[in-house]
Amino acid sequence: MLELIDLNRQLSKEIYKDLFPKLELRMGELQRAAKEAGVPLIVVFEGWDASGKGTVINRLTQSLDPRGFTVHAIKPADETEQRYPWLWRFWNRLPAAGHIAIFARSWYMRVLDEAVEQTASPDEVREAYEDILQFERQLTDSGVVIVKFWLHISRKEQRQRHKQLLNDPATAWTVGKAERQQNRKYDQWLASVETMLERTLTAKAPWTVVEATQDRFARTKVFETIIDALEEELDYRRQHPPVPPQPMPKPEPSPTQEHSILDRADLSLSLPRDEYEQQLKGLQTRLRQLEHELYQARIPAAIVYCGWDAAGKGGNIRRLTSSLDPRGYQVIPIAAPTEEEKAHHYLWRFWRRLPKSGHIAIFDRSWYGRVMVERVEGFCTEDQWKRAYREINEFECELAEFGTVLVKFWMHIDSDEQLRRFRAREETMEKHWKITDEDWRNRGKWEHYKVAVTDMLRRTSTTYAPWTILEANDKLHARIKALETVAAAIEAGLAKGRRAP
Amino acid sequence: MLELIDLNRQLSKEIYKDLFPKLELRMGELQRAAKEAGVPLIVVFEGWDASGKGTVINRLTQSLDPRGFTVHAIKPADETEQRYPWLWRFWNRLPAAGHIAIFARSWYMRVLDEAVEQTASPDEVREAYEDILQFERQLTDSGVVIVKFWLHISRKEQRQRHKQLLNDPATAWTVGKAERQQNRKYDQWLASVETMLERTLTAKAPWTVVEATQDRFARTKVFETIIDALEEELDYRRQHPPVPPQPMPKPEPSPTQEHSILDRADLSLSLPRDEYEQQLKGLQTRLRQLEHELYQARIPAAIVYCGWDAAGKGGNIRRLTSSLDPRGYQVIPIAAPTEEEKAHHYLWRFWRRLPKSGHIAIFDRSWYGRVMVERVEGFCTEDQWKRAYREINEFECELAEFGTVLVKFWMHIDSDEQLRRFRAREETMEKHWKITDEDWRNRGKWEHYKVAVTDMLRRTSTTYAPWTILEANDKLHARIKALETVAAAIEAGLAKGRRAP
């Protein structure tokens, strides 16, 4: 695509002086309108070294309300960042609704610098493209506006700029080996840039190539493009007011849609207490050892607990953690999202809480809330929960590709057992706090949840992240099975010998 | 996902007798409603051999109006089909708006049979997944409903069914080597099926796994699933009436959005007639030879002509073809789509007209109509033309991957030259038919078209399918440049030595 770019484009001072102040005003107005409408905006600046990214970003930020944007200067991943899946650091930097995130360099480093310098293998680059397309699709589907710029200058122009920078002691330090290297390998870079533009030019997150020989011109085009994108999104939202989410209607009984996955669980499974005590001891010792080996091997693990109210998640998790070294694991209770969390993609809060390599994160409830409680209660739209299955699979696939040990438990009890436990909680003073009106309300929707849980289990049980159903009418059985499952999964992860970088 | 499937599921005769007739009635009603609403439906049946695909399809068709559906039994690609990109045969079989296409086996053969039997390489399988996701996305984006079934039986069940079939001379022939092979390699197949389900489970084209041990059960679930999908789409369309397309507003002049790609074309380029005659002769001889070599090498070529009215497409094409062997090429004039074409995805009519391997197709106008005239005149919605850039790039990428030589010309003249030619046409009796009121109307929108053409050139000039701008104020120059470009492209294609299978 770049062969069509005219790098000689200029803007006269007169035209610029007339036009640019208007653009700046409009930019300010649109920032306020976007804030009002809750539109998050991501602006990505990629481009040749010395193409003027810094200058144009600087100009952009001057026209914005500083409380509404953040500039993220992206460098190669540091040691901490390398201990997470590669997109983690970008998920962490996503703008909330109404905010602007400006990226000076971005996730595209992976398919540019790392591809050219071959610090990423061709397979990693190929996967990176898939990851990027998924990442941007998840964001734009959720209403994020993404504007991507490639600042383009010729090889000759770059060489001249480098020379100029080197001549001035104040700027000479900005032109290092890597920068000169890029000029030498200009053609190789060019090929990677072309591939990048071709592969990631989507309707919702398109690239704009900016002729950057003249700052004035570049800056004007950048402003115009951002203004257009925001106006378009605001227009769209005015014309398409959101469809209010609906709670799930009462499921109609159907003989083929009966929910046999859950009904098949053998809830009579149980374990005598003496056997339990004995096995527990052995398993806990083994797990402590495995925690240590995970740490050594720098492999992260995520253990997810979902299940019916009163199925025994808390007690189960306590047995899992009681012998672990607390420096190596963390229990992450998931409640209703905060206001800040609601202002982001729903997976954002889980990305932020991923275990770093060598560590274990135990999620007490999880990202599956979207396709369970949020679906049933109508806390999200039908589009949102339907999209979520694929988004979750993609998310877990990224964890798995990074080498994460992933265990997902559905703790299953039957409706009678739940009733017994609810009553026991009401009757026992010290357990009283554990039972609320909400629990009773949820219980009233048992059949709704059963449909949602069945859909969830079916659609998100994958080869890289299968579900394990814990038959939990007998708590002792459920605990031993959980610990055994975790131990086996960690051993398999260690055996795969996949070491996080 | 398959580990969660309960293959023992049954439906009692009583329940079935009560339920099934209602489903059949509903199916008929929905077929009529979908026809009315112009909803195209694709139903894909994949599944184990002997899982009962034929039986359930048979039952399904009995409840449908036979004028409204077609069953496509998919076998390995035959010789003709192998001469086109692999998805060609499926594009050819797409249902029109309001129609139903039932696929007994489908494009998933590529990632199942061919993957397991290794008749497709791992790279081909990987590409096939991308192609499939693109294909289904393009269809569902355009409003096609896709329902996909995997009919699941156990290895043991399959073996028993094979035995039964073999025992009866009337059916013994249906169990050949391939069928027994599948049972032997059941686990290998299972792994491929899992991968397929995981990778192609999208929100808009989801898989339904059908427990197919009992026909009665399988059939009921298939009916219920199709009914749900149709009801959902019809509901959606009722709630979201289509936004009427708008003609392009008059472009606002902007100094950075001036359309320099076209303005940069050097329209003073020309060629004296004697030089022209001499070069023409040589080029035509060379092209005839190249046509023959293409044929031998079984490489297809697609030459696309786009350009301003009166830019000289016809004359240029005549010079290209005049010395070619008419058995090896075809000129395909593209006019406004017919009613049948409008009832399909807009790329459908181009897929159907692709050159087969060894042949040359010359398109006089092309698939770029969507982002030019349809955008400018408002013959399609904004969503549609915005999506089209990516769809076109994906389409051309599939052609290129198949080894197709692809040349795209934009014939460029300036507005004054067009006016001269229009007037000449009006004044010359024998050219009078060439100029219509519509030409004058289009001319009135020169600035609109300029914006559309510039966007088109920028967004669809790729490494695998770059644009060539023909400076056509001088027809002789444009003709020689066109012939040279085609010759060079064919030579490059031959050199790549990529042979179509």
Boltz contact constraints between the chains, C-beta under 6 A:
constraints:
  - contact:
      token1: [A, 1]
      token2: [B, 461]
      max_distance: 6.0
  - contact:
      token1: [A, 4]
      token2: [B, 261]
      max_distance: 6.0
  - contact:
      token1: [A, 4]
      token2: [B, 457]
      max_distance: 6.0
  - contact:
      token1: [A, 4]
      token2: [B, 458]
      max_distance: 6.0
  - contact:
      token1: [A, 4]
      token2: [B, 461]
      max_distance: 6.0
  - contact:
      token1: [A, 6]
      token2: [B, 260]
      max_distance: 6.0
  - contact:
      token1: [A, 6]
      token2: [B, 264]
      max_distance: 6.0
  - contact:
      token1: [A, 11]
      token2: [B, 255]
      max_distance: 6.0
  - contact:
      token1: [A, 15]
      token2: [B, 255]
      max_distance: 6.0
  - contact:
      token1: [A, 194]
      token2: [B, 463]
      max_distance: 6.0
  - contact:
      token1: [A, 198]
      token2: [B, 462]
      max_distance: 6.0
  - contact:
      token1: [A, 202]
      token2: [B, 390]
      max_distance: 6.0
  - contact:
      token1: [A, 203]
      token2: [B, 386]
      max_distance: 6.0
  - contact:
      token1: [A, 203]
      token2: [B, 387]
      max_distance: 6.0
  - contact:
      token1: [A, 203]
      token2: [B, 390]
      max_distance: 6.0
  - contact:
      token1: [A, 220]
      token2: [B, 256]
      max_distance: 6.0
  - contact:
      token1: [A, 221]
      token2: [B, 256]
      max_distance: 6.0
  - contact:
      token1: [A, 224]
      token2: [B, 256]
      max_distance: 6.0
  - contact:
      token1: [A, 255]
      token2: [B, 11]
      max_distance: 6.0
  - contact:
      token1: [A, 255]
      token2: [B, 15]
      max_distance: 6.0
  - contact:
      token1: [A, 256]
      token2: [B, 220]
      max_distance: 6.0
  - contact:
      token1: [A, 256]
      token2: [B, 221]
      max_distance: 6.0
  - contact:
      token1: [A, 256]
      token2: [B, 224]
      max_distance: 6.0
  - contact:
      token1: [A, 260]
      token2: [B, 6]
      max_distance: 6.0
  - contact:
      token1: [A, 261]
      token2: [B, 4]
      max_distance: 6.0
  - contact:
      token1: [A, 264]
      token2: [B, 6]
      max_distance: 6.0
  - contact:
      token1: [A, 386]
      token2: [B, 203]
      max_distance: 6.0
  - contact:
      token1: [A, 387]
      token2: [B, 203]
      max_distance: 6.0
  - contact:
      token1: [A, 390]
      token2: [B, 202]
      max_distance: 6.0
  - contact:
      token1: [A, 390]
      token2: [B, 203]
      max_distance: 6.0
  - contact:
      token1: [A, 457]
      token2: [B, 4]
      max_distance: 6.0
  - contact:
      token1: [A, 458]
      token2: [B, 4]
      max_distance: 6.0
  - contact:
      token1: [A, 461]
      token2: [B, 1]
      max_distance: 6.0
  - contact:
      token1: [A, 461]
      token2: [B, 4]
      max_distance: 6.0
  - contact:
      token1: [A, 462]
      token2: [B, 198]
      max_distance: 6.0
  - contact:
      token1: [A, 463]
      token2: [B, 194]
      max_distance: 6.0
